[in-house]
């Protein structure tokens, strides 16, 4: 009987030890994968910097040149120039996407009809592309604005993060203009920039930040979440997958 009790006690102790170790393991796992403030800021800043251009890749994923148009829109909005070398375009693509895009890829893709319709041309003077943004007011009024706003950042492990974006769609850009024009007080910068957009003077990426969770229900639709998986590679945060 005593031996039997000792055997039971031993089994109980082993069971308790196993449960304790499992709890410790879970705690260590959760601690290791808890996102730090520095990581959250890094991921959020990167996500917000490319969010205005993401629709080029998401909406046109079947378009061979979607990464090129993403890069050209990004460069156009951030440099104030409209001529970009192939090296500049490749640098942006490979900085933000884990796809190893090469000069051969650019050559194979060439100039697609979508790129030409956007106003993108080959430009031998810079060994790359030129971008002449031309949109009529009719085109602009008929083209929905799609804005991606960072909603949540999650750490999967030390080299992988998931970002959830709110997807906001405004079918009529004049609704966006009207809501800022009629605001009290008036945000004059917003009014000026949206006015420039509807006149065809600036690209949509410049005004997408004015669409947010506070006004989307008045001017458009909240179309839910879009998920992007980022990986850390070559000390850079790159998109591995969208969706």
C-alpha positions as semicolon CSV with decimal commas, in nm:
position;residue;x (nm);y (nm);z (nm)
1;X;0,000;0,000;0,000
2;X;0,281;0,241;0,091
3;X;0,460;0,170;-0,237
4;X;0,134;0,230;-0,424
5;X;0,088;0,569;-0,252
6;X;0,446;0,661;-0,329
7;X;0,390;0,571;-0,695
8;X;0,077;0,788;-0,707
9;X;0,258;1,077;-0,538
10;X;0,540;1,046;-0,790
11;X;0,296;1,056;-1,081
12;X;0,125;1,361;-0,934
13;X;0,458;1,537;-0,891
14;X;0,558;1,453;-1,249
15;X;0,221;1,581;-1,371
16;X;0,257;1,904;-1,175
17;X;0,611;1,949;-1,309
18;X;0,495;1,896;-1,668
19;X;0,213;2,150;-1,628
20;X;0,454;2,396;-1,461
21;X;0,708;2,361;-1,743
22;X;0,433;2,402;-2,002
23;X;0,319;2,725;-1,833
24;X;0,677;2,850;-1,822
25;X;0,719;2,762;-2,191
26;X;0,404;2,951;-2,287
27;X;0,513;3,249;-2,079
28;X;0,856;3,256;-2,245
29;X;0,696;3,224;-2,590
30;X;0,454;3,509;-2,522
31;X;0,730;3,724;-2,379
32;X;0,958;3,659;-2,678
33;X;0,681;3,746;-2,922
34;X;0,547;4,051;-2,743
35;X;0,598;4,352;-2,968
36;X;0,812;4,627;-2,819
37;X;0,738;4,998;-2,856
38;X;1,042;5,037;-3,082
39;X;0,923;4,752;-3,307
40;X;0,568;4,890;-3,316
41;X;0,693;5,235;-3,418
42;X;0,925;5,087;-3,684
43;X;0,653;4,870;-3,839
44;X;0,388;5,141;-3,818
45;X;0,612;5,407;-3,973
46;X;0,710;5,179;-4,261
47;X;0,349;5,074;-4,319
48;X;0,221;5,431;-4,317
49;X;0,493;5,548;-4,556
50;X;0,385;5,300;-4,826
51;X;0,010;5,279;-4,752
52;X;-0,084;5,553;-5,004
53;X;0,071;5,345;-5,284
54;X;-0,041;4,995;-5,184
55;X;-0,348;4,996;-5,405
56;X;-0,120;4,984;-5,710
57;X;-0,017;4,635;-5,600
58;X;-0,343;4,519;-5,441
59;X;-0,591;4,634;-5,707
60;X;-0,360;4,554;-5,998
61;X;-0,200;4,230;-5,876
62;X;-0,263;4,065;-6,214
63;X;-0,082;4,353;-6,385
64;X;0,279;4,259;-6,461
65;X;0,406;4,610;-6,397
66;X;0,226;4,671;-6,066
67;X;0,551;4,682;-5,863
68;X;0,702;4,925;-6,112
69;X;0,398;5,155;-6,095
70;X;0,407;5,132;-5,715
71;X;0,770;5,245;-5,716
72;X;0,712;5,524;-5,969
73;X;0,414;5,660;-5,772
74;X;0,623;5,643;-5,454
75;X;0,917;5,826;-5,613
76;X;0,694;6,082;-5,783
77;X;0,521;6,168;-5,455
78;X;0,839;6,177;-5,244
79;X;1,098;6,339;-5,472
80;X;0,910;6,603;-5,668
81;X;1,068;6,465;-5,987
82;X;0,904;6,287;-6,280
83;X;1,208;6,102;-6,421
84;X;1,349;5,793;-6,255
85;X;1,627;5,553;-6,344
86;X;1,572;5,178;-6,341
87;X;1,810;5,159;-6,044
88;X;1,591;5,398;-5,845
89;X;1,279;5,198;-5,927
90;X;1,447;4,869;-5,832
91;X;1,574;5,018;-5,506
92;X;1,221;5,109;-5,398
93;X;1,071;4,775;-5,502
94;X;1,337;4,567;-5,326
95;X;1,334;4,793;-5,021
96;X;0,966;4,733;-4,953
97;X;0,890;4,392;-5,110
98;X;1,054;4,055;-5,053
99;X;1,054;3,959;-5,422
100;X;1,413;4,013;-5,550
101;X;1,308;4,224;-5,850
102;X;1,584;4,260;-6,112
103;X;1,670;4,453;-6,427
104;X;1,575;4,143;-6,625
105;X;1,225;4,162;-6,475
106;X;1,196;4,524;-6,588
107;X;1,310;4,428;-6,939
108;X;1,066;4,136;-6,960
109;X;0,772;4,347;-6,844
110;X;0,851;4,638;-7,071
111;X;0,584;4,905;-7,087
112;X;0,234;4,767;-7,032
113;X;-0,087;4,932;-7,151
114;X;-0,176;5,010;-6,789
115;X;0,155;5,188;-6,738
116;X;0,108;5,389;-7,058
117;X;-0,246;5,484;-6,954
118;X;-0,102;5,616;-6,627
119;X;0,133;5,840;-6,824
120;X;0,450;5,631;-6,776
121;X;0,699;5,617;-7,063
122;X;1,051;5,490;-7,121
123;X;1,300;5,773;-7,087
124;X;1,646;5,703;-7,228
125;X;1,784;6,031;-7,090
126;X;1,772;5,885;-6,738
127;X;1,796;5,519;-6,831
128;X;1,451;5,450;-6,694
129;X;1,107;5,605;-6,689
130;X;0,929;5,939;-6,704
131;X;0,588;5,999;-6,553
132;X;0,347;6,257;-6,690
133;X;0,042;6,251;-6,465
134;X;-0,254;6,350;-6,681
135;X;-0,611;6,310;-6,563
136;X;-0,922;6,495;-6,672
137;X;-1,178;6,610;-6,418
138;X;-1,418;6,355;-6,562
139;X;-1,165;6,075;-6,507
140;X;-1,098;6,191;-6,153
141;X;-1,465;6,221;-6,059
142;X;-1,526;5,866;-6,188
143;X;-1,227;5,706;-6,013
144;X;-1,278;5,586;-5,653
145;X;-1,020;5,679;-5,390
146;X;-0,893;5,379;-5,193
147;X;-0,714;5,453;-4,868
148;X;-0,536;5,202;-4,644
149;X;-0,492;5,310;-4,282
150;X;-0,290;5,112;-4,029
151;X;-0,525;4,955;-3,775
152;X;-0,323;4,694;-3,584
153;X;0,032;4,562;-3,570
154;X;0,105;4,208;-3,451
155;X;0,440;4,038;-3,392
156;X;0,464;3,676;-3,510
157;X;0,830;3,631;-3,422
158;X;1,145;3,842;-3,418
159;X;1,160;3,845;-3,797
160;X;0,795;3,860;-3,893
161;X;0,508;4,102;-3,832
162;X;0,150;4,124;-3,952
163;X;-0,012;4,461;-4,020
164;X;-0,387;4,504;-4,053
165;X;-0,504;4,799;-4,261
166;X;-0,852;4,950;-4,265
167;X;-0,965;4,979;-4,626
168;X;-1,167;5,293;-4,691
169;X;-1,322;5,365;-5,033
170;X;-1,465;5,699;-5,148
171;X;-1,645;5,680;-5,483
172;X;-1,677;6,057;-5,527
173;X;-1,372;6,275;-5,443
174;X;-1,597;6,581;-5,430
175;X;-1,760;6,437;-5,118
176;X;-1,417;6,443;-4,956
177;X;-1,363;6,800;-5,069
178;X;-1,704;6,910;-4,943
179;X;-1,661;6,764;-4,597
180;X;-1,335;6,956;-4,547
181;X;-1,469;7,274;-4,707
182;X;-1,771;7,273;-4,474
183;X;-1,577;7,181;-4,160
184;X;-1,555;7,420;-3,867
185;X;-1,276;7,512;-3,835
186;X;-1,165;7,463;-4,195
187;X;-0,845;7,265;-4,255
188;X;-0,713;7,486;-4,534
189;X;-0,424;7,256;-4,625
190;X;-0,669;6,971;-4,678
191;X;-0,900;7,188;-4,888
192;X;-0,610;7,316;-5,099
193;X;-0,465;6,970;-5,161
194;X;-0,797;6,802;-5,241
195;X;-0,878;7,089;-5,477
196;X;-0,546;7,032;-5,653
197;X;-0,633;6,664;-5,686
198;X;-0,975;6,717;-5,843
199;X;-0,811;6,960;-6,087
200;X;-0,563;6,688;-6,187
201;X;-0,259;6,865;-6,043
202;X;-0,150;6,600;-5,789
203;X;-0,177;6,222;-5,765
204;X;-0,428;6,056;-5,528
205;X;-0,153;5,937;-5,290
206;X;-0,118;6,298;-5,174
207;X;-0,471;6,316;-5,033
208;X;-0,552;5,963;-4,912
209;X;-0,452;6,055;-4,557
210;X;-0,754;6,286;-4,538
211;X;-0,980;5,981;-4,551
212;X;-1,007;5,834;-4,202
213;X;-1,227;5,646;-3,958
214;X;-1,383;5,972;-3,839
215;X;-1,527;6,070;-4,176
216;X;-1,553;5,754;-4,385
217;X;-1,915;5,685;-4,287
218;X;-2,009;6,030;-4,419
219;X;-1,828;6,011;-4,752
220;X;-1,770;5,648;-4,845
221;X;-1,746;5,287;-4,732
222;X;-1,541;5,097;-4,478
223;X;-1,456;4,778;-4,668
224;X;-1,299;4,594;-4,376
225;X;-0,941;4,484;-4,315
226;X;-0,651;4,408;-4,546
227;X;-0,362;4,207;-4,402
228;X;0,003;4,240;-4,498
229;X;0,279;4,012;-4,371
230;X;0,618;4,181;-4,326
231;X;0,952;4,007;-4,281
232;X;1,286;4,144;-4,165
233;X;1,544;4,080;-4,434
234;X;1,880;4,250;-4,488
235;X;1,793;4,474;-4,191
236;X;1,490;4,601;-4,381
237;X;1,119;4,551;-4,325
238;X;0,967;4,405;-4,642
239;X;0,621;4,289;-4,747
240;X;0,619;3,912;-4,793
241;X;0,249;3,871;-4,867
242;X;-0,067;4,077;-4,891
243;X;-0,393;3,907;-4,798
